Amino acid sequence: MIILLCVAGFVLALFTVWALISPGRIRTYNEPGSLSEKFVMDINGAPNGFFINSKNLDNPVLLFVSSGPGTDDYVFTDKYKDMHIEDEFTIVYWDYRYMGIAYNGDMDIDSVNIDNLLNDTYTVTEYLKERFNKEKIFIMGFSGGSKIALMEAEQHPENYYAYIGMAQCVTDSEENDTIMYDFMKGVFEERCDKRRLNKLEDSVIHLDSGNIKCKDWYAYVNLLHDAGGGTIHNKSEFEGITWPIITCSCYTLKEKINYVIGMKKYRTTPLCSELDDFDYRKSIIDMKIPVFFISGEYDYNCPWKLAEEYCDLLNAPQKKFYRISGSAHSPLWENVEDTHNALKEIKEMTLNG
């Protein structure tokens, strides 16, 4: 009984701390004319969330299309305080319909499909252009969000100075799974980790072609975290994803709960199946605007080798691949300095020719 009471007391204390460190405030600046906003607004009949940070509203606007899809990424920005992207851009982190701070219990799951998301992206872009008096903006897709952002940039190049893909999704083919497998097997063999080697073999199907197909994506990615190629280099899924959500101050306690509920519900939406079975090396190879890719050197979630190959293959007015050292799937937060320099260079190359 004493042990149970101690455990209950610890859980209650942890929950209290969690609530106390959740004021729901975002970062602000002392510079005159700076901007820090967090709000939800209706876009095409559905709630959408926005976190906007800027130190100078004369800077170009960068629309950040979050990962997942269905995972808000401002929580990571909240954790890594030494980011300075807002020095170069008015950066808009977008929680698309019913995700993140935009989640509510009336979520229309069937409305979360690729047609609506692309239409929402167009409407959000038009809103930002009008609000900040810009002829064009930059669009940046991160991980799963790179699918939406890339398609939108191809369909409406007139709206964007450039497309930026961070941890770019290139294909969900067997090739992707095979690259991941080879990396994980190499790491686990070097560590003489027989337990994880066995788990790895249990998680895949060896095809007659010599390629690998994973049985369950989420179990596969959990192993990838163990190998150091997941969300954050050499951090577990709990350290890289769960803990930043729990400890972030930009979400209230209720918003954190809704965040998790919305993220799980996104896995049941039409969007999830619509974004399967793709290979952009075959479907999107001509872009009318500059294209840039930013990948971590240890990213095997969206393998950097495929992103580099895709960059070489693309036809675009300008293009460049950046491989960021010391980082895995999240170079924007793992190696702030190098990623910031890459974004600054992209801005200068694109706007100044």
Secondary structure, 3 states (H helix, E strand, C coil): CHHHHHHHHHHHHHHHHHHHCCECCCCCCCCCCCEEEEEEEEECCEEEEEEEEECCCCCCEEEEECCCCCCCCHHHHHHCCCCCHHHCCEEEEEECCCCHHHCCCCCCHHHCCHHHHHHHHHHHHHHHHHHCCCCCEEEEEECCHHHHHHHHHHHCHHHEEEEEEECCCCECCHHHHHHHHHHHHHHHHHCCCHHHHHHHHHCEEECCCCCEEECCHHHHHHHHHHHCCCCCCCCCHHHHHHHHHHHCCCCEHHHHHHHHHHHHHHCCCHHHHHCCCCEHHHHCCECCCCEEEEEECCCCCCCHHHHHHHHHHCECCCEEEEEECCCCCCHHHHCHHHHHHHHHHHHHHHHHC
